[in-house]
């Protein structure tokens, strides 16, 4: 006897299906800023009025999406993948870039102590990013 799809799935599978759908639906929104930054640099030699330019953009979006999905599929544990993204990306956003932006914005007004402090914070962030990324990559390799 055939059962309907709605009666055969457990509540956990419903949650998993909705979670998968929400990730798929929000992936385009999350990639919007990255595409807006990467696309002009990637196609600076392609004329704006070239009729093939939109297709190049579609190919870039597809390649980035497949690359992200492939990376997520290769990493066996979601926690390790989140650690990798956090170590490689978030440390730059949270620790490295703010003091460097402060240095660029207030270079003439800042005293030597402020400049040394900002450079020291950025160096500590770089060391943390490198060691965190290395440790996470080694843990990912061990679990494979």
RAURLIN-V489114 format. One record per residue. N is the residue number from 1. RES is the residue in one letter. SS is DSSP state (@ for helix, = for strand, . for the rest). Layout:
<<N:RES:SS> <N:RES:SS>>
This chain:
<<1:X:.> <2:X:.> <3:X:.> <4:X:.> <5:X:@> <6:X:@> <7:X:@> <8:X:@> <9:X:.> <10:X:.> <11:X:@> <12:X:@> <13:X:@> <14:X:@> <15:X:@> <16:X:@> <17:X:@> <18:X:@> <19:X:@> <20:X:@> <21:X:@> <22:X:@> <23:X:@> <24:X:@> <25:X:@> <26:X:@> <27:X:@> <28:X:@> <29:X:@> <30:X:@> <31:X:@> <32:X:@> <33:X:@> <34:X:@> <35:X:@> <36:X:@> <37:X:@> <38:X:@> <39:X:@> <40:X:@> <41:X:@> <42:X:@> <43:X:.> <44:X:.> <45:X:.> <46:X:.> <47:X:.> <48:X:.> <49:X:.> <50:X:.> <51:X:.> <52:X:.> <53:X:@> <54:X:@> <55:X:@> <56:X:@> <57:X:@> <58:X:@> <59:X:@> <60:X:@> <61:X:@> <62:X:@> <63:X:@> <64:X:@> <65:X:@> <66:X:@> <67:X:@> <68:X:@> <69:X:@> <70:X:@> <71:X:@> <72:X:@> <73:X:@> <74:X:@> <75:X:.> <76:X:.> <77:X:.> <78:X:@> <79:X:@> <80:X:@> <81:X:@> <82:X:@> <83:X:@> <84:X:@> <85:X:@> <86:X:@> <87:X:@> <88:X:@> <89:X:@> <90:X:@> <91:X:@> <92:X:@> <93:X:@> <94:X:@> <95:X:@> <96:X:@> <97:X:@> <98:X:@> <99:X:@> <100:X:@> <101:X:@> <102:X:@> <103:X:@> <104:X:@> <105:X:@> <106:X:.> <107:X:.> <108:X:.> <109:X:.> <110:X:.> <111:X:.> <112:X:@> <113:X:@> <114:X:@> <115:X:@> <116:X:@> <117:X:@> <118:X:@> <119:X:@> <120:X:@> <121:X:@> <122:X:@> <123:X:@> <124:X:@> <125:X:@> <126:X:@> <127:X:@> <128:X:@> <129:X:@> <130:X:@> <131:X:@> <132:X:@> <133:X:@> <134:X:@> <135:X:@> <136:X:@> <137:X:@> <138:X:@> <139:X:@> <140:X:@> <141:X:@> <142:X:@> <143:X:@> <144:X:.>>
